Amino acid sequence: MKLYDYPKSGNGYKARLLLAQLNQPYDYIPLDILRGETRTDSFLQKNPNGRIPLLELDDGTFLPESNAILFFLAQGSRYWPSATLEQAQVLQWLFFEQYSHEPNIATARFWLSIKGLEDTPFNNGLLAQKQKQGRAALEVMETHLNNRPFFVGDRYTIADMALYAYTHVAGEGGFTLSDYPNVSHWLGRIRGQPGHVTLEQWQSAAS
């Protein structure tokens, strides 16, 4: 099994976190998106969408999209619930993460801390809008986590992994996590899970 990834990517980190907690060995192949390494002919043959993360299975099948990778890897594990309703609720939060959370929190982080954003009124307006929508997503999480330890079924699932990836580095996008105490406590519970690895541990994450 191989994971193609950009080491600073929260989407890639989701897969690395689950692989670590499953104690699943894999080969890690870092790619630099800022240098166009996911836009080469060889990579586009693997994923025509030109994005990471990309999981290559032992039979040569390629599986892109971070939350699809989480779903695939979690089957039969304690991170995927057995009850149909809880499965649907996990999917609910995976969809929320990709539609309302990641496009705003991850984008603000990318602009401010990875790629950089030219200081112009237009760009500053775009950033302010992303941050406003990101705060709205954090408020949804804050409300849901009131009197709940995790997002689904009172236990740690891939819903938590998906949301943790960019939430725990939201400060790099200009968000103040101390404004969300329930979210902050939840982040601490995630860090305390067996087999947890940090985003920065990518060099030692693979076999």
Biotite code that builds the C-alpha atoms (Angstrom):
import biotite.structure as struc

atoms = struc.array([
    struc.Atom([0.000, 0.000, 0.000], chain_id="A", res_id=1, res_name="MET", atom_name="CA", element="C"),
    struc.Atom([1.259, 3.474, -0.914], chain_id="A", res_id=2, res_name="LYS", atom_name="CA", element="C"),
    struc.Atom([0.082, 6.924, 0.139], chain_id="A", res_id=3, res_name="LEU", atom_name="CA", element="C"),
    struc.Atom([0.865, 9.874, -2.123], chain_id="A", res_id=4, res_name="TYR", atom_name="CA", element="C"),
    struc.Atom([0.602, 13.042, -0.067], chain_id="A", res_id=5, res_name="ASP", atom_name="CA", element="C"),
    struc.Atom([1.724, 16.614, 0.564], chain_id="A", res_id=6, res_name="TYR", atom_name="CA", element="C"),
    struc.Atom([3.158, 16.585, 4.113], chain_id="A", res_id=7, res_name="PRO", atom_name="CA", element="C"),
    struc.Atom([1.419, 19.812, 5.184], chain_id="A", res_id=8, res_name="LYS", atom_name="CA", element="C"),
    struc.Atom([-1.969, 18.691, 3.888], chain_id="A", res_id=9, res_name="SER", atom_name="CA", element="C"),
    struc.Atom([-4.694, 18.135, 6.444], chain_id="A", res_id=10, res_name="GLY", atom_name="CA", element="C"),
    struc.Atom([-6.511, 15.932, 3.954], chain_id="A", res_id=11, res_name="ASN", atom_name="CA", element="C"),
    struc.Atom([-3.470, 13.700, 3.678], chain_id="A", res_id=12, res_name="GLY", atom_name="CA", element="C"),
    struc.Atom([-3.044, 13.776, 7.436], chain_id="A", res_id=13, res_name="TYR", atom_name="CA", element="C"),
    struc.Atom([-6.480, 12.203, 7.861], chain_id="A", res_id=14, res_name="LYS", atom_name="CA", element="C"),
    struc.Atom([-5.276, 9.101, 6.031], chain_id="A", res_id=15, res_name="ALA", atom_name="CA", element="C"),
    struc.Atom([-1.948, 9.032, 7.886], chain_id="A", res_id=16, res_name="ARG", atom_name="CA", element="C"),
    struc.Atom([-3.733, 9.325, 11.228], chain_id="A", res_id=17, res_name="LEU", atom_name="CA", element="C"),
    struc.Atom([-6.064, 6.415, 10.510], chain_id="A", res_id=18, res_name="LEU", atom_name="CA", element="C"),
    struc.Atom([-3.271, 4.263, 9.076], chain_id="A", res_id=19, res_name="LEU", atom_name="CA", element="C"),
    struc.Atom([-1.231, 4.866, 12.226], chain_id="A", res_id=20, res_name="ALA", atom_name="CA", element="C"),
    struc.Atom([-4.132, 4.019, 14.511], chain_id="A", res_id=21, res_name="GLN", atom_name="CA", element="C"),
    struc.Atom([-4.812, 0.859, 12.539], chain_id="A", res_id=22, res_name="LEU", atom_name="CA", element="C"),
    struc.Atom([-1.101, 0.020, 12.757], chain_id="A", res_id=23, res_name="ASN", atom_name="CA", element="C"),
    struc.Atom([-1.204, -0.470, 9.006], chain_id="A", res_id=24, res_name="GLN", atom_name="CA", element="C"),
    struc.Atom([2.169, -0.370, 7.248], chain_id="A", res_id=25, res_name="PRO", atom_name="CA", element="C"),
    struc.Atom([2.437, 1.568, 4.001], chain_id="A", res_id=26, res_name="TYR", atom_name="CA", element="C"),
    struc.Atom([4.920, 3.382, 1.806], chain_id="A", res_id=27, res_name="ASP", atom_name="CA", element="C"),
    struc.Atom([4.780, 7.166, 2.047], chain_id="A", res_id=28, res_name="TYR", atom_name="CA", element="C"),
    struc.Atom([5.434, 9.185, -1.101], chain_id="A", res_id=29, res_name="ILE", atom_name="CA", element="C"),
    struc.Atom([5.622, 12.939, -0.405], chain_id="A", res_id=30, res_name="PRO", atom_name="CA", element="C"),
    struc.Atom([4.784, 15.303, -3.250], chain_id="A", res_id=31, res_name="LEU", atom_name="CA", element="C"),
    struc.Atom([5.169, 19.083, -3.311], chain_id="A", res_id=32, res_name="ASP", atom_name="CA", element="C"),
    struc.Atom([1.964, 20.641, -4.621], chain_id="A", res_id=33, res_name="ILE", atom_name="CA", element="C"),
    struc.Atom([3.628, 24.072, -4.725], chain_id="A", res_id=34, res_name="LEU", atom_name="CA", element="C"),
    struc.Atom([6.132, 22.749, -7.264], chain_id="A", res_id=35, res_name="ARG", atom_name="CA", element="C"),
    struc.Atom([3.457, 21.118, -9.405], chain_id="A", res_id=36, res_name="GLY", atom_name="CA", element="C"),
    struc.Atom([4.407, 17.545, -8.538], chain_id="A", res_id=37, res_name="GLU", atom_name="CA", element="C"),
    struc.Atom([0.755, 16.441, -8.634], chain_id="A", res_id=38, res_name="THR", atom_name="CA", element="C"),
    struc.Atom([0.371, 17.878, -12.137], chain_id="A", res_id=39, res_name="ARG", atom_name="CA", element="C"),
    struc.Atom([2.955, 15.730, -13.883], chain_id="A", res_id=40, res_name="THR", atom_name="CA", element="C"),
    struc.Atom([1.904, 13.273, -16.548], chain_id="A", res_id=41, res_name="ASP", atom_name="CA", element="C"),
    struc.Atom([2.926, 10.335, -14.370], chain_id="A", res_id=42, res_name="SER", atom_name="CA", element="C"),
    struc.Atom([0.802, 11.459, -11.429], chain_id="A", res_id=43, res_name="PHE", atom_name="CA", element="C"),
    struc.Atom([-2.180, 12.435, -13.582], chain_id="A", res_id=44, res_name="LEU", atom_name="CA", element="C"),
    struc.Atom([-2.206, 8.879, -14.907], chain_id="A", res_id=45, res_name="GLN", atom_name="CA", element="C"),
    struc.Atom([-2.784, 7.775, -11.319], chain_id="A", res_id=46, res_name="LYS", atom_name="CA", element="C"),
    struc.Atom([-5.304, 10.494, -10.443], chain_id="A", res_id=47, res_name="ASN", atom_name="CA", element="C"),
    struc.Atom([-6.617, 12.576, -13.344], chain_id="A", res_id=48, res_name="PRO", atom_name="CA", element="C"),
    struc.Atom([-7.886, 15.135, -10.830], chain_id="A", res_id=49, res_name="ASN", atom_name="CA", element="C"),
    struc.Atom([-4.275, 15.883, -9.884], chain_id="A", res_id=50, res_name="GLY", atom_name="CA", element="C"),
    struc.Atom([-4.853, 15.996, -6.137], chain_id="A", res_id=51, res_name="ARG", atom_name="CA", element="C"),
    struc.Atom([-3.574, 14.360, -3.000], chain_id="A", res_id=52, res_name="ILE", atom_name="CA", element="C"),
    struc.Atom([-4.004, 12.287, -0.956], chain_id="A", res_id=53, res_name="PRO", atom_name="CA", element="C"),
    struc.Atom([-4.044, 9.277, -3.211], chain_id="A", res_id=54, res_name="LEU", atom_name="CA", element="C"),
    struc.Atom([-3.992, 5.731, -1.864], chain_id="A", res_id=55, res_name="LEU", atom_name="CA", element="C"),
    struc.Atom([-2.548, 2.982, -4.042], chain_id="A", res_id=56, res_name="GLU", atom_name="CA", element="C"),
    struc.Atom([-3.716, -0.466, -2.994], chain_id="A", res_id=57, res_name="LEU", atom_name="CA", element="C"),
    struc.Atom([-1.601, -3.578, -3.232], chain_id="A", res_id=58, res_name="ASP", atom_name="CA", element="C"),
    struc.Atom([-3.471, -4.694, -6.364], chain_id="A", res_id=59, res_name="ASP", atom_name="CA", element="C"),
    struc.Atom([-2.655, -1.415, -8.125], chain_id="A", res_id=60, res_name="GLY", atom_name="CA", element="C"),
    struc.Atom([-6.045, 0.226, -7.608], chain_id="A", res_id=61, res_name="THR", atom_name="CA", element="C"),
    struc.Atom([-5.895, 3.969, -6.971], chain_id="A", res_id=62, res_name="PHE", atom_name="CA", element="C"),
    struc.Atom([-8.288, 5.560, -4.487], chain_id="A", res_id=63, res_name="LEU", atom_name="CA", element="C"),
    struc.Atom([-8.353, 9.383, -4.280], chain_id="A", res_id=64, res_name="PRO", atom_name="CA", element="C"),
    struc.Atom([-10.322, 11.723, -1.966], chain_id="A", res_id=65, res_name="GLU", atom_name="CA", element="C"),
    struc.Atom([-9.441, 11.810, 1.710], chain_id="A", res_id=66, res_name="SER", atom_name="CA", element="C"),
    struc.Atom([-12.829, 10.896, 3.145], chain_id="A", res_id=67, res_name="ASN", atom_name="CA", element="C"),
    struc.Atom([-13.287, 8.041, 0.687], chain_id="A", res_id=68, res_name="ALA", atom_name="CA", element="C"),
    struc.Atom([-9.912, 6.746, 1.877], chain_id="A", res_id=69, res_name="ILE", atom_name="CA", element="C"),
    struc.Atom([-11.077, 7.016, 5.500], chain_id="A", res_id=70, res_name="LEU", atom_name="CA", element="C"),
    struc.Atom([-14.256, 5.102, 4.687], chain_id="A", res_id=71, res_name="PHE", atom_name="CA", element="C"),
    struc.Atom([-12.356, 2.346, 2.878], chain_id="A", res_id=72, res_name="PHE", atom_name="CA", element="C"),
    struc.Atom([-9.679, 1.866, 5.511], chain_id="A", res_id=73, res_name="LEU", atom_name="CA", element="C"),
    struc.Atom([-12.061, 1.997, 8.476], chain_id="A", res_id=74, res_name="ALA", atom_name="CA", element="C"),
    struc.Atom([-14.258, -0.900, 7.371], chain_id="A", res_id=75, res_name="GLN", atom_name="CA", element="C"),
    struc.Atom([-14.325, -3.641, 9.999], chain_id="A", res_id=76, res_name="GLY", atom_name="CA", element="C"),
    struc.Atom([-12.499, -1.475, 12.536], chain_id="A", res_id=77, res_name="SER", atom_name="CA", element="C"),
    struc.Atom([-13.670, 0.253, 15.700], chain_id="A", res_id=78, res_name="ARG", atom_name="CA", element="C"),
    struc.Atom([-13.543, 3.556, 13.850], chain_id="A", res_id=79, res_name="TYR", atom_name="CA", element="C"),
    struc.Atom([-16.562, 2.651, 11.678], chain_id="A", res_id=80, res_name="TRP", atom_name="CA", element="C"),
    struc.Atom([-19.812, 1.984, 13.574], chain_id="A", res_id=81, res_name="PRO", atom_name="CA", element="C"),
    struc.Atom([-21.909, -1.092, 12.923], chain_id="A", res_id=82, res_name="SER", atom_name="CA", element="C"),
    struc.Atom([-25.335, 0.551, 13.350], chain_id="A", res_id=83, res_name="ALA", atom_name="CA", element="C"),
    struc.Atom([-26.797, 1.925, 10.128], chain_id="A", res_id=84, res_name="THR", atom_name="CA", element="C"),
    struc.Atom([-27.946, 5.205, 11.681], chain_id="A", res_id=85, res_name="LEU", atom_name="CA", element="C"),
    struc.Atom([-24.512, 5.868, 13.164], chain_id="A", res_id=86, res_name="GLU", atom_name="CA", element="C"),
    struc.Atom([-22.914, 5.048, 9.813], chain_id="A", res_id=87, res_name="GLN", atom_name="CA", element="C"),
    struc.Atom([-25.167, 7.672, 8.216], chain_id="A", res_id=88, res_name="ALA", atom_name="CA", element="C"),
    struc.Atom([-24.233, 10.163, 10.929], chain_id="A", res_id=89, res_name="GLN", atom_name="CA", element="C"),
    struc.Atom([-20.541, 9.589, 10.272], chain_id="A", res_id=90, res_name="VAL", atom_name="CA", element="C"),
    struc.Atom([-21.191, 10.279, 6.594], chain_id="A", res_id=91, res_name="LEU", atom_name="CA", element="C"),
    struc.Atom([-23.159, 13.385, 7.585], chain_id="A", res_id=92, res_name="GLN", atom_name="CA", element="C"),
    struc.Atom([-20.070, 14.819, 9.280], chain_id="A", res_id=93, res_name="TRP", atom_name="CA", element="C"),
    struc.Atom([-17.755, 13.743, 6.458], chain_id="A", res_id=94, res_name="LEU", atom_name="CA", element="C"),
    struc.Atom([-19.984, 15.673, 4.033], chain_id="A", res_id=95, res_name="PHE", atom_name="CA", element="C"),
    struc.Atom([-20.093, 18.663, 6.403], chain_id="A", res_id=96, res_name="PHE", atom_name="CA", element="C"),
    struc.Atom([-16.314, 18.622, 6.632], chain_id="A", res_id=97, res_name="GLU", atom_name="CA", element="C"),
    struc.Atom([-15.851, 18.737, 2.875], chain_id="A", res_id=98, res_name="GLN", atom_name="CA", element="C"),
    struc.Atom([-18.639, 21.232, 2.135], chain_id="A", res_id=99, res_name="TYR", atom_name="CA", element="C"),
    struc.Atom([-18.729, 23.675, 5.065], chain_id="A", res_id=100, res_name="SER", atom_name="CA", element="C"),
    struc.Atom([-15.509, 23.165, 7.008], chain_id="A", res_id=101, res_name="HIS", atom_name="CA", element="C"),
    struc.Atom([-12.509, 22.312, 4.823], chain_id="A", res_id=102, res_name="GLU", atom_name="CA", element="C"),
    struc.Atom([-13.198, 24.819, 2.010], chain_id="A", res_id=103, res_name="PRO", atom_name="CA", element="C"),
    struc.Atom([-13.048, 27.660, 4.517], chain_id="A", res_id=104, res_name="ASN", atom_name="CA", element="C"),
    struc.Atom([-10.712, 26.691, 7.353], chain_id="A", res_id=105, res_name="ILE", atom_name="CA", element="C"),
    struc.Atom([-8.213, 24.852, 5.160], chain_id="A", res_id=106, res_name="ALA", atom_name="CA", element="C"),
    struc.Atom([-8.243, 27.554, 2.499], chain_id="A", res_id=107, res_name="THR", atom_name="CA", element="C"),
    struc.Atom([-7.586, 30.329, 5.016], chain_id="A", res_id=108, res_name="ALA", atom_name="CA", element="C"),
    struc.Atom([-4.704, 28.280, 6.451], chain_id="A", res_id=109, res_name="ARG", atom_name="CA", element="C"),
    struc.Atom([-3.268, 27.635, 2.998], chain_id="A", res_id=110, res_name="PHE", atom_name="CA", element="C"),
    struc.Atom([-3.416, 31.305, 2.067], chain_id="A", res_id=111, res_name="TRP", atom_name="CA", element="C"),
    struc.Atom([-1.901, 32.580, 5.299], chain_id="A", res_id=112, res_name="LEU", atom_name="CA", element="C"),
    struc.Atom([0.589, 29.886, 6.317], chain_id="A", res_id=113, res_name="SER", atom_name="CA", element="C"),
    struc.Atom([1.578, 27.837, 3.276], chain_id="A", res_id=114, res_name="ILE", atom_name="CA", element="C"),
    struc.Atom([1.281, 29.590, -0.067], chain_id="A", res_id=115, res_name="LYS", atom_name="CA", element="C"),
    struc.Atom([0.956, 33.155, 1.137], chain_id="A", res_id=116, res_name="GLY", atom_name="CA", element="C"),
    struc.Atom([-1.625, 35.737, 0.080], chain_id="A", res_id=117, res_name="LEU", atom_name="CA", element="C"),
    struc.Atom([-0.805, 39.032, -1.572], chain_id="A", res_id=118, res_name="GLU", atom_name="CA", element="C"),
    struc.Atom([-2.007, 41.900, 0.619], chain_id="A", res_id=119, res_name="ASP", atom_name="CA", element="C"),
    struc.Atom([-4.643, 43.514, -1.589], chain_id="A", res_id=120, res_name="THR", atom_name="CA", element="C"),
    struc.Atom([-8.176, 44.718, -0.743], chain_id="A", res_id=121, res_name="PRO", atom_name="CA", element="C"),
    struc.Atom([-9.647, 42.026, -2.999], chain_id="A", res_id=122, res_name="PHE", atom_name="CA", element="C"),
    struc.Atom([-7.636, 39.214, -1.421], chain_id="A", res_id=123, res_name="ASN", atom_name="CA", element="C"),
    struc.Atom([-8.308, 40.487, 2.071], chain_id="A", res_id=124, res_name="ASN", atom_name="CA", element="C"),
    struc.Atom([-12.014, 40.450, 1.296], chain_id="A", res_id=125, res_name="GLY", atom_name="CA", element="C"),
    struc.Atom([-11.802, 36.851, 0.090], chain_id="A", res_id=126, res_name="LEU", atom_name="CA", element="C"),
    struc.Atom([-9.929, 35.873, 3.243], chain_id="A", res_id=127, res_name="LEU", atom_name="CA", element="C"),
    struc.Atom([-12.436, 37.623, 5.492], chain_id="A", res_id=128, res_name="ALA", atom_name="CA", element="C"),
    struc.Atom([-15.290, 35.737, 3.821], chain_id="A", res_id=129, res_name="GLN", atom_name="CA", element="C"),
    struc.Atom([-13.512, 32.399, 4.237], chain_id="A", res_id=130, res_name="LYS", atom_name="CA", element="C"),
    struc.Atom([-12.840, 33.169, 7.898], chain_id="A", res_id=131, res_name="GLN", atom_name="CA", element="C"),
    struc.Atom([-16.464, 34.163, 8.483], chain_id="A", res_id=132, res_name="LYS", atom_name="CA", element="C"),
    struc.Atom([-17.688, 30.896, 6.995], chain_id="A", res_id=133, res_name="GLN", atom_name="CA", element="C"),
    struc.Atom([-15.016, 28.960, 8.880], chain_id="A", res_id=134, res_name="GLY", atom_name="CA", element="C"),
    struc.Atom([-16.167, 30.471, 12.177], chain_id="A", res_id=135, res_name="ARG", atom_name="CA", element="C"),
    struc.Atom([-19.717, 29.441, 11.309], chain_id="A", res_id=136, res_name="ALA", atom_name="CA", element="C"),
    struc.Atom([-18.518, 25.844, 10.822], chain_id="A", res_id=137, res_name="ALA", atom_name="CA", element="C"),
    struc.Atom([-16.698, 25.933, 14.155], chain_id="A", res_id=138, res_name="LEU", atom_name="CA", element="C"),
    struc.Atom([-19.878, 27.190, 15.814], chain_id="A", res_id=139, res_name="GLU", atom_name="CA", element="C"),
    struc.Atom([-21.778, 24.196, 14.425], chain_id="A", res_id=140, res_name="VAL", atom_name="CA", element="C"),
    struc.Atom([-19.132, 21.906, 15.892], chain_id="A", res_id=141, res_name="MET", atom_name="CA", element="C"),
    struc.Atom([-19.130, 23.770, 19.198], chain_id="A", res_id=142, res_name="GLU", atom_name="CA", element="C"),
    struc.Atom([-22.886, 23.344, 19.544], chain_id="A", res_id=143, res_name="THR", atom_name="CA", element="C"),
    struc.Atom([-22.847, 19.672, 18.607], chain_id="A", res_id=144, res_name="HIS", atom_name="CA", element="C"),
    struc.Atom([-20.055, 18.884, 21.071], chain_id="A", res_id=145, res_name="LEU", atom_name="CA", element="C"),
    struc.Atom([-21.971, 20.295, 24.015], chain_id="A", res_id=146, res_name="ASN", atom_name="CA", element="C"),
    struc.Atom([-22.209, 17.304, 26.425], chain_id="A", res_id=147, res_name="ASN", atom_name="CA", element="C"),
    struc.Atom([-20.757, 14.959, 23.775], chain_id="A", res_id=148, res_name="ARG", atom_name="CA", element="C"),
    struc.Atom([-17.212, 13.581, 23.826], chain_id="A", res_id=149, res_name="PRO", atom_name="CA", element="C"),
    struc.Atom([-17.118, 12.814, 20.085], chain_id="A", res_id=150, res_name="PHE", atom_name="CA", element="C"),
    struc.Atom([-19.217, 13.472, 17.011], chain_id="A", res_id=151, res_name="PHE", atom_name="CA", element="C"),
    struc.Atom([-21.052, 10.156, 16.610], chain_id="A", res_id=152, res_name="VAL", atom_name="CA", element="C"),
    struc.Atom([-22.180, 7.584, 19.148], chain_id="A", res_id=153, res_name="GLY", atom_name="CA", element="C"),
    struc.Atom([-20.047, 8.928, 22.002], chain_id="A", res_id=154, res_name="ASP", atom_name="CA", element="C"),
    struc.Atom([-16.963, 7.254, 20.594], chain_id="A", res_id=155, res_name="ARG", atom_name="CA", element="C"),
    struc.Atom([-14.044, 8.111, 18.347], chain_id="A", res_id=156, res_name="TYR", atom_name="CA", element="C"),
    struc.Atom([-14.737, 7.498, 14.652], chain_id="A", res_id=157, res_name="THR", atom_name="CA", element="C"),
    struc.Atom([-13.480, 8.650, 11.280], chain_id="A", res_id=158, res_name="ILE", atom_name="CA", element="C"),
    struc.Atom([-15.894, 11.583, 11.612], chain_id="A", res_id=159, res_name="ALA", atom_name="CA", element="C"),
    struc.Atom([-13.623, 12.911, 14.361], chain_id="A", res_id=160, res_name="ASP", atom_name="CA", element="C"),
    struc.Atom([-10.491, 12.225, 12.315], chain_id="A", res_id=161, res_name="MET", atom_name="CA", element="C"),
    struc.Atom([-11.870, 14.098, 9.314], chain_id="A", res_id=162, res_name="ALA", atom_name="CA", element="C"),
    struc.Atom([-12.799, 17.157, 11.380], chain_id="A", res_id=163, res_name="LEU", atom_name="CA", element="C"),
    struc.Atom([-9.686, 17.088, 13.543], chain_id="A", res_id=164, res_name="TYR", atom_name="CA", element="C"),
    struc.Atom([-7.286, 17.360, 10.614], chain_id="A", res_id=165, res_name="ALA", atom_name="CA", element="C"),
    struc.Atom([-7.891, 21.015, 9.789], chain_id="A", res_id=166, res_name="TYR", atom_name="CA", element="C"),
    struc.Atom([-9.506, 22.103, 13.046], chain_id="A", res_id=167, res_name="THR", atom_name="CA", element="C"),
    struc.Atom([-6.383, 21.501, 15.130], chain_id="A", res_id=168, res_name="HIS", atom_name="CA", element="C"),
    struc.Atom([-4.357, 23.795, 12.854], chain_id="A", res_id=169, res_name="VAL", atom_name="CA", element="C"),
    struc.Atom([-7.111, 26.383, 12.374], chain_id="A", res_id=170, res_name="ALA", atom_name="CA", element="C"),
    struc.Atom([-4.996, 28.932, 14.216], chain_id="A", res_id=171, res_name="GLY", atom_name="CA", element="C"),
    struc.Atom([-2.735, 28.976, 11.161], chain_id="A", res_id=172, res_name="GLU", atom_name="CA", element="C"),
    struc.Atom([-5.712, 30.337, 9.228], chain_id="A", res_id=173, res_name="GLY", atom_name="CA", element="C"),
    struc.Atom([-6.429, 33.135, 11.666], chain_id="A", res_id=174, res_name="GLY", atom_name="CA", element="C"),
    struc.Atom([-9.044, 31.345, 13.782], chain_id="A", res_id=175, res_name="PHE", atom_name="CA", element="C"),
    struc.Atom([-9.044, 31.618, 17.576], chain_id="A", res_id=176, res_name="THR", atom_name="CA", element="C"),
    struc.Atom([-9.762, 28.145, 18.929], chain_id="A", res_id=177, res_name="LEU", atom_name="CA", element="C"),
    struc.Atom([-10.019, 29.366, 22.517], chain_id="A", res_id=178, res_name="SER", atom_name="CA", element="C"),
    struc.Atom([-13.347, 30.898, 21.454], chain_id="A", res_id=179, res_name="ASP", atom_name="CA", element="C"),
    struc.Atom([-14.682, 27.328, 21.139], chain_id="A", res_id=180, res_name="TYR", atom_name="CA", element="C"),
    struc.Atom([-14.137, 25.526, 24.478], chain_id="A", res_id=181, res_name="PRO", atom_name="CA", element="C"),
    struc.Atom([-16.070, 22.390, 23.529], chain_id="A", res_id=182, res_name="ASN", atom_name="CA", element="C"),
    struc.Atom([-14.018, 22.082, 20.360], chain_id="A", res_id=183, res_name="VAL", atom_name="CA", element="C"),
    struc.Atom([-10.805, 22.691, 22.289], chain_id="A", res_id=184, res_name="SER", atom_name="CA", element="C"),
    struc.Atom([-11.606, 19.934, 24.798], chain_id="A", res_id=185, res_name="HIS", atom_name="CA", element="C"),
    struc.Atom([-12.503, 17.598, 21.940], chain_id="A", res_id=186, res_name="TRP", atom_name="CA", element="C"),
    struc.Atom([-9.131, 18.289, 20.311], chain_id="A", res_id=187, res_name="LEU", atom_name="CA", element="C"),
    struc.Atom([-7.463, 17.183, 23.533], chain_id="A", res_id=188, res_name="GLY", atom_name="CA", element="C"),
    struc.Atom([-9.435, 13.945, 23.543], chain_id="A", res_id=189, res_name="ARG", atom_name="CA", element="C"),
    struc.Atom([-8.331, 13.235, 19.978], chain_id="A", res_id=190, res_name="ILE", atom_name="CA", element="C"),
    struc.Atom([-4.682, 13.803, 20.866], chain_id="A", res_id=191, res_name="ARG", atom_name="CA", element="C"),
    struc.Atom([-5.082, 11.277, 23.681], chain_id="A", res_id=192, res_name="GLY", atom_name="CA", element="C"),
    struc.Atom([-6.274, 8.443, 21.438], chain_id="A", res_id=193, res_name="GLN", atom_name="CA", element="C"),
    struc.Atom([-4.046, 5.348, 21.169], chain_id="A", res_id=194, res_name="PRO", atom_name="CA", element="C"),
    struc.Atom([-1.741, 5.458, 18.171], chain_id="A", res_id=195, res_name="GLY", atom_name="CA", element="C"),
    struc.Atom([-2.206, 9.181, 17.602], chain_id="A", res_id=196, res_name="HIS", atom_name="CA", element="C"),
    struc.Atom([0.384, 10.831, 15.379], chain_id="A", res_id=197, res_name="VAL", atom_name="CA", element="C"),
    struc.Atom([0.854, 14.508, 14.652], chain_id="A", res_id=198, res_name="THR", atom_name="CA", element="C"),
    struc.Atom([0.740, 16.182, 11.275], chain_id="A", res_id=199, res_name="LEU", atom_name="CA", element="C"),
    struc.Atom([4.485, 16.765, 11.530], chain_id="A", res_id=200, res_name="GLU", atom_name="CA", element="C"),
    struc.Atom([5.284, 13.065, 11.984], chain_id="A", res_id=201, res_name="GLN", atom_name="CA", element="C"),
    struc.Atom([4.974, 12.265, 8.294], chain_id="A", res_id=202, res_name="TRP", atom_name="CA", element="C"),
    struc.Atom([8.635, 11.274, 7.924], chain_id="A", res_id=203, res_name="GLN", atom_name="CA", element="C"),
    struc.Atom([8.236, 8.431, 10.410], chain_id="A", res_id=204, res_name="SER", atom_name="CA", element="C"),
    struc.Atom([4.578, 7.647, 9.667], chain_id="A", res_id=205, res_name="ALA", atom_name="CA", element="C"),
    struc.Atom([5.167, 4.928, 7.109], chain_id="A", res_id=206, res_name="ALA", atom_name="CA", element="C"),
    struc.Atom([6.717, 1.504, 7.335], chain_id="A", res_id=207, res_name="SER", atom_name="CA", element="C"),
])
